[in-house]
Amino acid sequence: MEPAPLYRDIADGPADGTARWLRAADGVRLRIALWGRDAPDGTVLLFCGRTEFAEKYGRAARDFRDRGLATVAVDWRGQGLADRLHGDARLGHVDRFDAYQCDVDAVQAAVRDLGLPRPFFLLGHSMGGAIGLRALMRGLDVAAAAFSAPMWGISMAPALRPVAWTLSAASRPLGLGGRYTPGKAGDGVLLDNAFEGNDLTTDPEMFAHMRRQLTRYPELAVSGPSLAWLHEALRESRQLIRAPVPDLPVLTWLGTDERIVCPEAIRVRMDDWPEGRLELIRGARHEVMMERPEIRARVFDQAAEHFLAHARQPV
């Protein structure tokens, strides 16, 4: 694994932060960032959401390090500094959703090779929650898992759902899978919108911090999803909500003002999880790890308590 850039000036993470390039089995180059590798109690595998990048979770890594945990954050294919998969580098695109599992395999091999502190724990946010749940179903080596607003369904008006399915499914045979989903082109949610009325956070300082990251390094930005990504995401969400849940302790946070992923899908999945616990966070939006200080403290305290309560060393 070769060293990769880590933009420490915008990450605001622990001082020991480093980054590495990884190569997935199909040849796609990925990036991981590592913080707190001397932590005594294990390592959080932080699976980022769509459009996100490792530096976004520098502050989260600091919060985890304060609680005895190291953090690894992932740039998935098509975003961050990982290989972009389309001629338009801003387009959020994959041909197949299961290709993300190639990325998971590369990350799992890397954390073992790097000798990061065990046990490992999963924390998946939004799209990373869908990738993470599929990885758990495939046997991801973690002692416990947590999810933040996991994308087990996409929020949309009921009348638009059949349109989204039909349009996205038809895009591929028509050669349009690489086109933006209608109305989703632009510079991205953070750069296209002001704080007022945003769907991510109620904390103006965290919103400004996230905007500064993309303003300083615009190459990290991703805009709207392709029609192919949308179709793959809809299919994956439908399959994940129907599949048997893994035998693993899970904690999930859901803000009561969630507008991006489908809250009902999260409730249904968690109601079905024997070792699952759903925490509703009053007034929070999509990014509970980027919310007001009191919410962030609650989330990271609960995460560390959950992980350490279920820590086990591998056989």
N, C-alpha and C positions, 0 to 999 in steps of 0.2 A: 504494500500500500504506500503510495507516494503522498507527500504532504500536499495539501490543497489550501487555497486562500481561506482565511477566516477574517471577516470584517469586524474586528474587535471594537472599533469605535462606535458601531451601531448596536452590537450585540449586548453590551453592558452585562456580560456574564462573569463568572469566576476568572481570576487572572491566569489560570493554567489552561485556558481554552486552546485547542488545536483542531485542525481539520485534516481529513484524509480523502483521497480519491478511491473509489471502489469501482469494480467492473462487474456488472451483472453477467449471468451466464450467456445471455444473448448479445453481449458486447456493449451494451449501453453504459456510459460512464455516469456514476453517481457521486455524491459527496455526503460525508457525515461530519458533524462537529462533536467534539468530546469536551466535557467539563467535569472537574472534580474527580479525576480518576484515582485519587488517594482516599476517596470516601470509604467509611468503614462498613456501610450496611447494604451495599448493592448498587445496581445500575438501572436507571429508568431508560427504556427504549422509547423515545418520544416520536411517535408517528405523526408528522405534520399533516395539516389539511391541504386542500386544493389551493393553489397560488402561493403557498407558504414556502419558507426557506429557513435554514438552520438558525441564522442570527436572530430571527424573531423570538426564539426561545432562550436567549441568553439570560434574561431576567428570571425565567422559570428555572433555569439551571442553577442560578444563584440561590433561589428559594429552596431547591432540593438539596444543594450542598450544605446549606444551613441546617438541614434536617438529616444529614448523614448519607446522602445519596448522590451518586454520579449521574450524569445525563449524557445520552447520545441522541442527537437530533438528525433527521434524515432529509436530504433533498431528493425527493422522488424524481424519476425520469420525467422530463418535460417541464421542470420548474427549478427555482433556485439556480445554482450553478451546474446542475446536472445537465446532461445532453438534452437539448430541445428536439422534439420529434416531428417538427413541421417547419416548412420554409418561413412561416410567420412565427418568429420566436415568442411573440406575446400570446399566441393561441394556446389555451389549455387543452392538450390533445393526447390521447392514447388510442391505438387501434383496438386493444383488448384490455379489459380491466384486470384480467388475471396476470398480465405482464408485471403488475406491481408486486406479485409474489416472487418474481425473479429478484426484485430489489430487496424484498424481505430476506430472502435466502442469502444474498450478498451481505446484508447488514448483520445477520445472525453469525455468519462465518467470521466477519471482521471483529465483532466484539469478543468472540472467543480467542481469535488470534492475537488481539491486542492485550489480552489478559485483564480485561476490565473487571471490577469487583462483582462477585456473585453474592446473592442470587440476582437474576434479571427480572425486571418488571416491565409490563407494557402500559403505556399511556397513549391512547389514540384520540386525536381531535378531528372532528368533522370527517372529511374523506379518509383521514388516517384511522378513524374509527371503523370504517368499512374495510379498509385494508387489514387493520389489526384483527377484526373479528374473523375474517377469512383465514388469516395466519394462525389464529388460535385453533380454528377447525382443522388446520393442517398440522397441528402439533407444535406450534411455536414454544420454545423452551423458556417459559417464564413461570414464576411462582404465583403471581397474581396479576390482575389486569384492572385498568381503569379507563373510562371513556369520558370525553368532554364533548357534549352535543354531537354524538356520532351520526354519521350519514348513513343511517339504516333506512332512509327514505328522504326524498327531497320535497321541501315545502312548495306547494303550488296550489292555485285555485282548482277545485274539483273539475271545473269545466275545461281547464287547460291540460289536465293529465292525459286524456286520450289524444289530444292534439300533439303533445310532446312525444308520446309513444309513436304515433303514426309518422310524424315528421322525421324524428330521429331514426326510426327503422328504415324509412324510405330513402334516407340520405345516402346510404352506402351503395345500393344497386344503381342509384342515379349518379354516383361519383361525387357526391356532395358532403361526404363525411368529414372532410377537412374544412368545412365552412363554419363560421361562428353560429352558435345558437342565436336565433333572432333576438335583437335587442341587447345582446351581451358583449358586443365589441366595445372598445374604449381603452382607457388606461388602467382599469381595475377599480374595485370597490373603494379602496382607500384614497386613491388619487382623484377619482371622479366625483367624490361626495364630500360634503362638509360634515363636521361632527354632528350637527343637529339632524336628528332623524336617521342616523346611521344604524345599521342592523348588527354591529359587532360588539359595541361596548357602551356603557354609560359613563365611563371615566374619560374626561377630556384629555388628561395628561397621557394616558396610555394610547389613546387614538392619535395624538400628536406624535408620540414616540414611534408608532408604527408607520406613520406617514413620513417622518424624517428618514427612516431606514430606506424607504423606496426612493425618496427624493435624492438621497446621497448616493445610492447605488441602483440606478434604474434598471440595470441588467438583471436584477433579481425579480423584477415585476412579471406577473402573468395577468392577462386580461380574461375575457370570457371563455367558456368551454366550447369545444367543437361539437357538432351534432353527433359525431361518432362517440366522443366522451359521454355525452348526455345519454345516448342509447345504452352504452355499456354500464353507466352508473345506475340507470333505471333497472336494467336486468339484474345487476349485482344486488341492489337493494331488495328486490323481490325475492331473490334466492336466499339472501341472508336472513330475512324475516321468517322464512319457512323451515330452515335447516335446524337440526337439533343443536342445542347450545353446548359448548364444551363444559367439562367437569372442572370448573376453576372458579375461585372467588373473584367477583367483579363488582366494582363501584362505578356508578355512572352519574354525572352531573348534567342537569338540564335547567337552563334559565327559563323562568316563566314568561319572558318576553322573547322567546326564540322565534325567528322568522326565516331562517335559511334551511335548516333541515326539518324533517317532519316529527314533531313531538309525539304524535300518536304512535308512530312506528317504534320510537324509543320505549314508550310505556308498554306496548305490547311485548316487545322483546324482553324487557326487564321483568315484567310480570311472570314470564315463562322461565326465568333463570333461577334454579333452586338456590344457588349461592350468590345471587345478585342483589344489589341494593341500589335504589334510585334515589338520588338527592335532588330535590327541587330547590332552586335558588331564586328566591323572590326578587323580582325586578331585574335580574341579570339577562343579558342578551346572549349572542352566540359564543363569544370569547370569554369564558369564565376565568381563564388564566390571565386575561388582560383586563379584568374588571376593576372596580373600585378596591382600594387597599383592604378593606374589611372582608370583601368577598374573596380576593386572592389569598389572604391569610387563611380563611376557612378552607378553601380548596386544597392548598398545599399541606395544611395540617391534616386534613382528612386523608389525602393521598398517602402521606408518609405513614400515618397510623395504619391505614389499610395494608400497605405494602409490608410493613415490618411485622404486622400481626400474622401475615401469611408467609413470611419468609421461610424458605426451606433450601437447603443445599442439595444440588443434584446428586443422585446416586453414582 
